[in-house]
Amino acid sequence: MNTIKIFCFLFIFSFLTIGIVRGETDRVDRTEGLVCPSHVGPPACVIACEDDSSCNPGYLCCGNGCGQVCKKGVPVQ
């Protein structure tokens, strides 16, 4: 019975580990070569994201003078 519990634990743990590693790889790939655009206008004191992983693909978590929001990344020039 203990062998089955150990096997189940290791099986689930391996899938969780693969998911975490896969998520990190996706996050890096989708923002590579992109930077935040210049902020224009008055700052909005809203914190809509904590880092790039909380934004949609192609978007970055950018400071706007007071808070942070997801903005479409622009290519590095």
C-alpha positions in Angstrom: 0.0 0.0 0.0 2.8 2.4 0.8 4.5 1.6 -2.5 1.3 2.8 -4.4 1.2 6.0 -2.4 4.8 6.7 -3.1 4.3 6.0 -6.8 1.2 8.2 -7.0 3.1 11.1 -5.2 6.1 10.8 -7.6 3.8 10.6 -10.6 1.9 13.8 -9.7 5.1 15.6 -8.6 6.7 14.9 -12.0 3.8 16.4 -13.8 3.7 19.5 -11.6 7.5 20.0 -12.1 7.1 19.6 -15.9 4.3 22.2 -15.9 6.3 24.7 -13.9 9.4 24.4 -16.1 7.2 24.6 -19.3 5.5 27.7 -18.0 8.9 29.4 -17.4 10.0 28.5 -20.9 6.9 30.0 -22.4 7.2 33.2 -20.5 10.8 33.8 -21.6 10.0 32.9 -25.3 7.0 35.2 -25.6 8.8 38.4 -24.4 12.3 37.9 -25.8 13.4 40.8 -27.8 10.6 43.1 -26.6 10.7 46.2 -24.4 8.1 48.4 -22.8 6.9 51.3 -25.0 7.5 54.9 -23.8 4.8 56.1 -21.4 2.7 58.9 -22.8 0.1 60.9 -20.7 -0.6 61.3 -17.0 0.3 58.3 -14.8 -2.5 56.0 -13.6 -1.8 54.7 -10.1 -3.1 51.2 -10.9 -1.2 48.0 -10.3 -2.6 45.7 -12.9 0.3 43.2 -13.1 3.2 42.1 -11.0 5.5 40.8 -13.8 5.5 39.8 -17.5 4.0 36.4 -16.7 0.7 38.0 -15.5 0.3 39.6 -19.0 -1.0 38.0 -22.3 1.6 36.8 -24.8 3.4 39.7 -26.5 2.6 42.0 -23.6 4.9 43.2 -20.9 4.3 44.4 -17.4 5.4 48.1 -17.7 5.7 51.0 -15.3 3.5 54.0 -16.1 4.9 56.6 -13.7 2.8 55.5 -10.8 1.6 51.9 -11.3 2.2 48.9 -13.6 0.0 47.8 -16.5 0.3 45.3 -19.3 1.4 46.9 -22.6 2.1 45.5 -26.0 5.9 45.1 -26.2 7.8 46.8 -28.9 10.9 45.2 -30.6 14.3 46.2 -29.3 16.0 48.6 -31.8 
